[in-house]
Amino acid sequence: MEMPVPNAAILGRKYQIVQRLQAVLPAEAVIFEPVETRAYECDALTAYRCPPMVAVLPTSTEQVAAVLKICFEEGVPVVPRGSGTSLAGGALPTADCVILGVSRLNRVLETDYDNRFIRVQSGRTNLSVTGAVEEMDFFYAPDPSSQLACAIAGNVAMNSGGAHCLKYGVTTNNLLGVTMVLMDGTVIELGGAHLDAAGLDLLGVVCGSEGQLGVVTEATLRILHKPEGARPVLMGFDTNEAAGACVSDIIKAGVLPVAIEFMDRPCIRATEAFAHAGYPDVEALLIIEVEGSGAEIDSQLAKIIAISAAHNPVEVRESKSPDESARIWAGRKAAFGAMGQINDYMCLDGTIPVTQLPFVLRRIGELSRQYGLDVGNVFHAGDGNMHPLILFDANKPGDLELCEAMGADILKLCVEVGGCLTGEHGVGVEKRDLMLTQYTAADIDAQLAVKDVFDPAWLLNPAKVFPLKTTETRRAA
């Protein structure tokens, strides 16, 4: 994909915009020197890069509103950025844009344990939300693998999930309200410190909107009391299909673990070399965790182990201690970093019905052989949120394009079996031209109409989510 490059017109406007931004922000919060803006040229989808014209780092809702008002008046596109961990290019700049980073909006604003909510600025990291309440035995449920670094702003933008989303849901199930700034600088409040707000469900529209509608500066999140206990069991299988069928049977039996995670042999070996978790050398493994009282845990695990017997697991290892539980999860949490030590990779996140897991895993193996690219599978199997990691060599001409073609075929497969293009990473630039695979033209028009209401000038997060030709036509109108 070719990104715009700076031209004389952009450079001519740049310093006027910088001067206006410096009038409402501290000087160090306005970054415009080329050597410094390169730090914002990409997110975690590093195959695509483009330095922005300017980057700003506000510390309050008021400063965000002032920045957006200036950009609106100047007709300058704005790309919101949390921690830059997007795997779909959700924070990829254009050469004429202002990156609006929320990393300095990181304060806890209010905590209410009686009503079980916490209100934070949106730049606060996911894991630190739990860190703010864990002394009182509470936690924030969504737990993406990047939770140490990813920001709540990005979680809201992409409706992020995580390993424990099977039981607790994704961000939309744990988001009570937001403060959001529209492109013209107007500040609005959606939802609040209660489960359901009156009127239109605009909060549901905003969660997962990928920065297309406004910039979220504060979020009110549901916090939960920690369970009495939790325990995982690790199961190894001779085939991916057997592991996938086991997952399907567990869900069909009505058992609801807190998490069911899947890893195949390439991921197991990479992770074991990296994290030394003590995983067995098998074709596929499942990590299944349940929680509750001791008696509940024993009962649930007994049912799960009995169900798995029909699929002939090579090994069943039930955790006997907190240390063993931590080791089982340490490998899974390190999987993406471990795979990155082997090769460049592209991480997908198509979602499928759990009954289709055996078939889809087999087809991914066939596509791997067809394209000549290795694939590692690690994903949230309980809700069918797949994460195939397609390995390629970024320095080999044509390899990236081959990887993208294979990725497109996998995502189309997900839609064909009744799933969707994305479970939690979002569309970004990665899947924008596949949107018509899942949605009809009428569906896309309805989404465009929502964008028109919130951002009629089409200045927020340009060239994302919708097919590029559609975006360009809308911006030119």
Backbone hydrogen bonds, N-H to C=O, Kabsch-Sander energy under -0.5 kcal/mol:
donor,donor_aa,acceptor,acceptor_aa,energy
11,L,7,N,-2.5
12,G,8,A,-2.4
13,R,9,A,-1.4
14,K,10,I,-1.5
15,Y,11,L,-0.7
17,I,13,R,-2.0
18,V,14,K,-2.5
19,Q,15,Y,-2.1
20,R,16,Q,-1.8
21,L,17,I,-2.5
22,Q,18,V,-2.6
23,A,19,Q,-0.8
24,V,21,L,-1.3
25,L,21,L,-1.2
29,A,26,P,-1.8
30,V,27,A,-1.5
31,I,29,A,-0.6
31,I,55,A,-3.5
32,F,30,V,-0.6
36,E,33,E,-1.7
37,T,33,E,-2.3
38,R,34,P,-1.2
39,A,36,E,-1.4
40,Y,37,T,-2.0
41,E,38,R,-1.6
44,A,86,S,-0.7
45,L,86,S,-0.7
46,T,44,A,-1.4
48,Y,45,L,-1.4
50,C,41,E,-2.2
53,M,94,T,-0.5
53,M,97,C,-1.5
54,V,97,C,-1.6
55,A,31,I,-2.7
56,V,99,I,-3.0
57,L,29,A,-2.0
64,V,60,S,-2.1
65,A,61,T,-2.6
66,A,62,E,-2.0
67,V,63,Q,-2.3
68,L,64,V,-2.6
69,K,65,A,-2.2
70,I,66,A,-1.9
71,C,67,V,-2.4
72,F,68,L,-2.6
73,E,69,K,-2.3
74,E,70,I,-2.1
75,G,71,C,-0.9
75,G,72,F,-0.5
76,V,71,C,-2.7
78,V,459,L,-2.5
79,V,98,V,-2.3
81,R,100,L,-2.3
92,L,89,G,-1.5
97,C,94,T,-1.7
98,V,77,P,-2.3
99,I,54,V,-2.9
99,I,97,C,-0.5
100,L,79,V,-2.2
100,L,98,V,-0.5
101,G,56,V,-2.5
101,G,99,I,-0.8
102,V,81,R,-2.3
105,L,102,V,-1.9
106,N,104,R,-1.4
109,L,107,R,-0.5
109,L,119,R,-2.8
110,E,119,R,-1.7
112,D,117,F,-2.8
117,F,112,D,-2.3
118,I,221,L,-2.1
119,R,110,E,-3.2
120,V,118,I,-0.5
120,V,219,A,-2.5
121,Q,107,R,-2.8
122,S,217,T,-2.4
123,G,105,L,-2.4
124,R,105,L,-0.6
124,R,121,Q,-1.6
126,N,150,C,-2.6
127,L,147,Q,-2.5
129,V,125,T,-0.8
129,V,126,N,-1.3
130,T,126,N,-0.9
131,G,127,L,-2.0
132,A,128,S,-1.2
132,A,129,V,-0.5
133,V,129,V,-0.6
133,V,130,T,-1.4
134,E,130,T,-1.8
136,M,133,V,-1.4
137,D,134,E,-2.0
138,F,133,V,-1.4
139,F,224,L,-2.2
141,A,139,F,-0.5
147,Q,144,P,-2.2
149,A,146,S,-2.2
150,C,146,S,-3.3
152,I,124,R,-2.4
153,A,122,S,-2.7
155,N,151,A,-2.0
156,V,152,I,-2.6
157,A,153,A,-2.3
158,M,154,G,-2.4
159,N,155,N,-1.0
160,S,155,N,-1.9
163,A,143,D,-1.1
165,C,162,G,-1.7
166,L,163,A,-0.5
167,K,164,H,-0.6
167,K,258,V,-1.0
168,Y,164,H,-2.0
169,G,165,C,-2.0
171,T,160,S,-2.3
173,N,170,V,-1.3
174,N,171,T,-2.1
175,L,171,T,-0.6
176,L,174,N,-0.5
176,L,220,T,-3.0
177,G,220,T,-1.5
178,V,190,L,-2.5
179,T,218,E,-2.1
180,M,178,V,-0.5
180,M,188,I,-2.6
181,V,215,V,-2.5
182,L,180,M,-0.5
182,L,186,T,-3.3
183,M,454,F,-0.5
185,G,182,L,-2.2
188,I,180,M,-3.1
190,L,178,V,-2.6
192,G,176,L,-1.9
194,H,192,G,-1.1
202,L,200,L,-2.0
205,V,201,D,-0.9
206,V,202,L,-2.4
207,C,203,L,-2.4
208,G,156,V,-2.5
208,G,206,V,-0.6
209,S,206,V,-2.3
210,E,157,A,-2.3
212,Q,209,S,-1.5
215,V,181,V,-2.5
216,V,214,G,-0.6
217,T,179,T,-2.6
218,E,179,T,-1.4
219,A,120,V,-2.8
220,T,177,G,-3.0
221,L,118,I,-3.3
221,L,219,A,-0.6
222,R,174,N,-2.7
223,I,116,R,-1.5
224,L,139,F,-2.7
226,K,137,D,-3.2
231,R,290,V,-2.5
233,V,288,I,-2.4
234,L,317,R,-2.7
235,M,286,L,-2.5
236,G,315,E,-2.7
237,F,284,A,-3.1
243,A,239,T,-1.6
244,G,240,N,-2.7
245,A,241,E,-2.6
246,C,242,A,-2.0
247,V,243,A,-2.0
248,S,244,G,-2.1
249,D,245,A,-2.2
250,I,246,C,-2.1
251,I,247,V,-2.2
252,K,248,S,-2.4
253,A,249,D,-1.6
254,G,251,I,-1.7
255,V,250,I,-1.4
258,V,289,E,-2.3
259,A,289,E,-1.4
261,E,287,I,-2.8
262,F,379,F,-2.5
263,M,285,L,-2.0
264,D,377,N,-1.9
265,R,283,E,-1.8
268,I,264,D,-2.8
269,R,265,R,-2.8
270,A,266,P,-2.0
271,T,267,C,-2.8
272,E,268,I,-2.5
273,A,269,R,-2.0
274,F,270,A,-1.3
275,A,271,T,-3.8
276,H,271,T,-0.6
276,H,272,E,-1.4
282,V,280,P,-1.5
283,E,237,F,-1.2
284,A,237,F,-1.6
285,L,263,M,-2.7
286,L,235,M,-2.5
287,I,261,E,-2.4
288,I,233,V,-2.6
288,I,286,L,-0.6
289,E,259,A,-2.2
289,E,287,I,-0.5
290,V,231,R,-2.0
292,G,229,G,-2.4
297,I,293,S,-2.7
298,D,294,G,-2.3
299,S,295,A,-2.3
300,Q,296,E,-2.7
301,L,297,I,-2.6
302,A,298,D,-1.9
303,K,299,S,-1.8
304,I,300,Q,-2.3
305,I,301,L,-2.8
306,A,302,A,-2.0
307,I,303,K,-2.3
308,S,304,I,-2.3
309,A,305,I,-1.1
310,A,307,I,-1.1
311,H,308,S,-2.2
312,N,309,A,-1.5
314,V,236,G,-2.4
315,E,236,G,-1.2
317,R,234,L,-3.4
318,E,316,V,-0.6
319,S,232,P,-2.3
325,S,321,S,-2.2
326,A,322,P,-2.3
327,R,323,D,-1.9
328,I,324,E,-2.2
329,W,325,S,-2.1
330,A,326,A,-2.1
331,G,327,R,-1.3
332,R,328,I,-0.9
333,K,329,W,-2.6
334,A,330,A,-1.2
335,A,332,R,-1.4
338,A,334,A,-2.5
339,M,335,A,-2.4
340,G,336,F,-1.5
341,Q,337,G,-0.7
341,Q,338,A,-0.9
342,I,339,M,-1.2
343,N,339,M,-1.5
344,D,392,F,-0.9
346,M,390,I,-2.0
348,L,346,M,-0.6
348,L,388,P,-2.3
351,T,420,C,-2.1
352,I,384,G,-2.3
356,Q,353,P,-2.1
357,L,354,V,-1.5
360,V,356,Q,-2.8
361,L,357,L,-2.6
362,R,358,P,-1.8
363,R,359,F,-2.4
364,I,360,V,-2.4
365,G,361,L,-1.7
366,E,362,R,-1.8
367,L,363,R,-2.6
368,S,364,I,-2.3
369,R,365,G,-1.7
370,Q,366,E,-2.3
371,Y,367,L,-2.7
372,G,368,S,-1.3
373,L,368,S,-1.2
376,G,389,L,-2.4
378,V,376,G,-0.5
378,V,387,H,-1.1
379,F,262,F,-1.8
380,H,385,N,-1.7
381,A,260,I,-1.1
381,A,379,F,-1.3
382,G,260,I,-1.5
383,D,380,H,-0.7
384,G,381,A,-1.0
385,N,380,H,-1.8
386,M,350,G,-2.3
386,M,384,G,-1.1
389,L,376,G,-3.5
390,I,346,M,-2.5
390,I,388,P,-0.7
391,L,374,D,-2.6
391,L,389,L,-0.7
392,F,344,D,-2.2
394,A,392,F,-0.7
396,K,393,D,-1.9
399,D,396,K,-2.2
402,L,398,G,-2.0
403,C,399,D,-2.5
404,E,400,L,-2.6
405,A,401,E,-2.1
406,M,402,L,-2.2
407,G,403,C,-2.6
408,A,404,E,-2.4
409,D,405,A,-1.8
410,I,406,M,-2.1
411,L,407,G,-2.4
412,K,408,A,-2.4
413,L,409,D,-2.0
414,C,410,I,-2.0
415,V,411,L,-1.8
416,E,412,K,-2.5
417,V,413,L,-1.7
418,G,415,V,-1.7
419,G,414,C,-2.6
420,C,351,T,-2.2
423,G,349,D,-1.5
429,V,88,A,-2.1
430,E,88,A,-1.9
431,K,427,V,-2.3
434,L,431,K,-2.1
435,M,432,R,-1.1
437,T,434,L,-2.2
438,Q,434,L,-0.7
438,Q,435,M,-0.9
439,Y,435,M,-3.0
444,I,440,T,-2.2
445,D,441,A,-2.3
446,A,442,A,-1.9
447,Q,443,D,-1.7
448,L,444,I,-2.6
449,A,445,D,-2.0
450,V,446,A,-1.3
451,K,447,Q,-2.0
452,D,448,L,-2.3
453,V,449,A,-1.4
454,F,450,V,-1.8
455,D,451,K,-3.1
458,W,455,D,-2.1
461,N,78,V,-3.5
464,K,461,N,-0.7
465,V,428,G,-2.4
466,F,464,K,-3.0
470,T,467,P,-0.8
471,T,467,P,-1.9
472,E,468,L,-2.6
473,T,469,K,-2.0
474,R,470,T,-2.2
475,R,471,T,-2.5
476,A,472,E,-1.6
477,A,473,T,-0.9
477,A,474,R,-0.6
